[in-house]
Amino acid sequence: MEWKRFLSIPVCSVFLLMGFVYYITVFIFIEDWVGLQSSAGTLNAMIFTFMASLCLFSFLVCVLTEPGYVPSPYVPDVEGAAVPQHQEPLNNSSQLRRCDKCVTYKPPRAHHCRVCRRCVLRMDHHCLWINNCVGYWNYKAFFILVLYATIASIYSSVMIISCASQKNWNFSGRIPMKIFFVFSGAMMFGLSITFGTLLGWHIYLMSCNLTTIENYEGIRAAWLARKSGHSYRHPFNLSVYKNITSVLGPNILKWLCPTAVSHLKDGMSYPTAHDS
């Protein structure tokens, strides 16, 4: 069933983009800059090939990994649902939420995806480019994918700049080559900015233990709290270190491995600031 996600135009477009960027970086710009037969060319080609492989592997993990769905027989622990009255409304009602579309209870941080037509555990968003939801079980792979894509895009941009800087452009003719350099440079610069911005956004979310949905919900909750003279604090925000390790894992050596998710539990409950 998961393999059917590859039958998507956006997913196929990502594969084509990866192949195109890899080809022009290695076989055009690195070859034209120092030559693939030289030690510098071989080293740069090996480094970029390694980065491209990591991007491809992380992308496959994102597409094939289920984000985590709420089981149909799920019933919240009503006895454990009680929280102090000074806690935020989001945390107070999260244990007793019911999905109108699935006609079932939703655990904390779960949301209904209109595309997948199911409630997703710790849903961040539905990503068109992986044809899958980004949720509890594949959020780490998604974050690592964005990280590797940012590094690879910047590296490719440096290769293009290095190749262009050693050329003598003070001559007429070869207009198509100039256009190709400008197009490639603009494309890689745009990808670097896009992925870099997305990476910075998710670093912020991860450090605060937020999802994209919870961030927008928190803006409204903070506004309502200010109107009533109270302060709002995201209930699942523990500390920066605990927030990061809840996603990447406690072992720093496994942080950059998208499949190292043995630290994840069932996704039905989460520690809160009140618990600690």
N, C-alpha and C positions, 0 to 999 in steps of 0.2 A: 504493500500500500504506500509506504514512504517513497518508493522509487517513482511513483507517479508524479511526485512533486517536480521532477526534472522535466516533465512535459509542460513546460511553461515558457512563454516568450521571454519574460524578464530573467529567468534562471539561465536560459540558453544565451541571452545577451551578456550575462556576466561571464560565462565560459568564453564567449568570443572576445570580450574585452580583455580578459586575462591572457588569452593566447596572443592577441594583437600586441599588448603591452610587452609581453615577454619577448616576442619576436623582434620588435623594433629596438628594444633595449639591448638585447644580446647580439643579434645578428646584423644590426645596422649601426647603432651608435657606439657600442663598445668595440665592435669590429672596425669602424671607421676611426675611432679615437686612438686606440693603442694596438688593435689587432688581437684576434682571439688566440693566435699562436704565441703571443708574448706572455711573459709571466704575469704582468699586470692585467692583461686582458683575460687570461685564464682565471686569475683570482677574482676579478670583478664578476665574471660570468658565473663562477661557482657560488659566490655570495648571493647574487640575484636569483640564481636558480633555487638555492636553498630557501630564500624568502618567498619566491613564487610557489614553491612546494608547500610551505607552511600555510600560505593563503588558501591554496586549493584544498588542502586537508581540512582546515578550519571551516571553509565554505561547505564542504561535503558533510561535515559533522552538523552544522547548522541546519542544513536541509533535511538530513535523515533522522535527526534526533527529535523525538516527540517533546513538545514543550512541557507536558504534564497536564492531564485533564482531571477534572473532579469526578471521582467515581459516582455512579448513579445512586448507590445505596448510602451515600455519605449523610450522616446525621451529626450535627454539632453536639459537643458536650455542654449541655445546658447548665450543669452545676458549675463548670469551670468558666462559664461565660461572664460571671459577675466581675465587675471591675469597680474601683472607686469612682465616685461621681466627679472628681476633679479631672479624670482622664478625658481625652478628646472624644467627640462623638463618633469619629471614624473607628476608633478602637473599641468603643463601647458596643457598637452595633455589628461589628464585623463577624462575630460568632453566630449571629442569628439572621444573617442576610439570606434572602431567597431569590433565586433567579426566575424571573417571570417567563423567560423563553424555555429554559431547561426544566422548569417546574421542579426544582430541587434546591437544597440548601447550598450556600457557597461558603467555603472556608475563608479565613482572613486573606486578603490580598488577591483573591481570585476575581476574575472578570470574564464576562461573556464576550466571545469574539464573534462578530457577525459574519465573518468570512468562513471560519472553521465551524461555526454553529455549535460551539461547545464552550463550556466554562474552562478557562485556562488558569492553572496555578501560577501565582505571582506574575501575572501577565504584564509585559512591558508594552508591546505593540505587535501588530501583525505586519510583518515585513514582506513587501511585494517581491523583493529581489531574492529571497530564499524560499518564497512560496510557502511560508510557514510562520506560525506565531513564535515570538520570542518570549519564552516563559521560564519557569523554574528550572527545567532540566537543560535547556540550551542557551541560557543567557550568558554563561561563561564563554561558551564557544563563540557566540556572537561578539562579545567584547574582545576576545582574542583575535577574531577575524578582522575587526576594525583596527586593532592595534597593528597587526601584521600588514594590512593593506596600507595603512598610513606610512609605515616605515618603507615598504616597497615602493610606494608612489614617490616619496621624497628621494629615495635612492635612484630611481629611474630619472627623476628630474635633474639630479646632479650629473648623471651620465650624459644627458642631453646637453646640459650647459657646458660640461667639459669638452664634449665633442665639438660643439659650436664655437667655443672660444679659441680653439686651435686652428680654425679655418680662416682663410683669407677671403672675406666677402667683398672686397673691392674689385669686382670684375662683373662684366655684363654676361648675360646668359644664365643658363641653369636655373631659371625662375622656378620651375616645379620643385627643385630641391630646396630652395629657400622657403617656398610655401609649406613643404612637408616639415621642415624644421620648426617653422612658426606654429603649425597646426599641432605637432607632437608636443612641443614645449607648452603651448597653451592648455592642451588636454591634460598633461601630467601635472601642471601647476594647479589646474582646476580640481583634479582628483586629490591632490595633496591637501588643498584647502578644505575640500568637502570632507574627506576622511579625518583630517586633523580636527575639524570642528566637531564632527560626530564623536570622535574619541574624547575630546575635552568634555563634551556634554555627558557622556556615560561615565567618565571618571568622577565628575561631580555627583551624578546620581548614585554611583556605587559608594562613594565616600559618605553619603548621607543615608544610605540604605533605602533609596527611593526607586520607584519605577517611573517611567514616563507618565503613566496614568496617575499615579499617586502624586507626582509633582504638581500636575494641574489641579487635582483634587485638593492638595494642600494649600495652593494659592487661594482657593475659595474658602477653605476652612479657616485660614489665617485672617482673611478679610472679615468673616463672620465673627471670629473671636475678638478682633479689634473693636467691632461695633458693639459687642456686649461687654467690653472692658476686660477681656481675658487675653491671655497669651496662648499661642498654639505651638506645639512641638510635635513633630512626627513621632508617633508612638514606637516605631521600629528602629529609630535612630539611636544606636547604642554608643559607639565611639568609632572614630575613623578606622582604627585597626580592626575592630570586631566587624564592622560593616564590610570592609574589604575581604577579610578572611571568610565571611559568610558566603561570598560569591566565588572567590578564587581558591579557597581552601586554606587550612592552617600551615601546610607545608609549602614554603616559599619556592622550593625547587620544582614544584608542580604547577606553579601559577601560570606558566605560559603553555601548558598542555591542555588543549580544549576538551580532552576526554577524561581528565582527572577530576571526577565529580563524586568520589566516594564519600566526601564529607557531607553531601546533601542527604537529607532524610526523606520524609514523605511529602513535604510541602504543604501539610495541612495546618501546621501551627508554627509560630515564630516567636522568639523571645522579644520582649518589649523593654523599654526603659524602666517601666514600673517594676518588672520582674527583678531587674538588677539593682 
